[in-house]
Amino acid sequence: MSKENDTVWMQRALSLAKKGKGYVSPNPMVGCVIISSSGEIIGEGYHERYGQAHAEVNAVHAVENESLLDGATLYVTLEPCSHHGKTPPCAEMLADLPLDRVVVAMEDPSEKVNGKGIKILQNSGIEVETGVLADDAKVLNEAWIHGVEFSRPFITLKIAQTADGYIAAPNGDSKWISSKHSREMVHRWRSEQDAVMVGRNTAREDNPSLTVRLVEGRQPRRIVIDGPLELPRNLNLFSDQFEEKTTIITHNKKKADEVGDPMLKMLQSNYFRGNYITVSEMNGHVNLKEAARKLYESGITSLFVEGGQQLSSALLRTGLVDRLQLFISPKILGGGTKSVVNMGKNRMEDIVPFREFEWTRVGPDMLLTANL
């Protein structure tokens, strides 16, 4: 079959892969399209849920007659896996089929695969081509790739501020600085992330729910940083219908062990049904780098932070922010709580510019999207 339509079919595979956004993590999003020797689509599929069949399996199962696979070309957005996990290796399954070619957008950078899947296919006599729309495939799975490389989640920091840089009025009120259009966008982002995180000040003062309400989408996990473990248990994050999706990060191991004791929970009618992650203390606060690593180990590859001044500033200082989503509202307060403080920059030459950035109009607000 001609290779001139490779980008067309790979684009279709990428579009299919996007359907798994928010549902397959900590696995990557993968899409697959199978084209017959005569140039017709005979099967397609994508990885729909974590722990369920991979894209290649779903695509092959969609083929009505196995004879159609003779001389066919399979397009897949990520190198087929070569190891036994929750499902058998896709590379071995494909190697047993009468395929002519397999076109792969990007190779799998993880240690378990890293070219092994391609070798299995080549050893079976199947022609393999890589790199078709590779950049698009990498953008699609940037959080997963980031996790493979750095062993921590891809962290996006969201800030909504006035034109003069304030996130709250002098009395602490912050509702609403940004517009309804911006808030709807934030809810969509929540639904696409593995987890949403706030600090103890935001949890106590705003009592947020961090739920997906303004758009249709799944509810992510919720992370609360509470170093001393002193937040009241009647807050929404600890008592609503999604309580079990809440994780508290603390450096108070002794207290976390006490309140998380299974026997103690059995004696309490209103015990916390979420879980705790304990990390070391650093300068009186939670060790954020250790917290990020432990969150990744718990299966979180993308983390959306809706922090207040202290958490936002701390994450930026420690270099843990990968992307900044900054809403700037056409309003002036003239006083209150600044969005970011104490960055340790005393001279203009100390400022490190963003690697990439773009501006977008969102209703009356301006959104700065910047990669750090």
Disulfide bonds with the S-S distance in Angstrom:
none
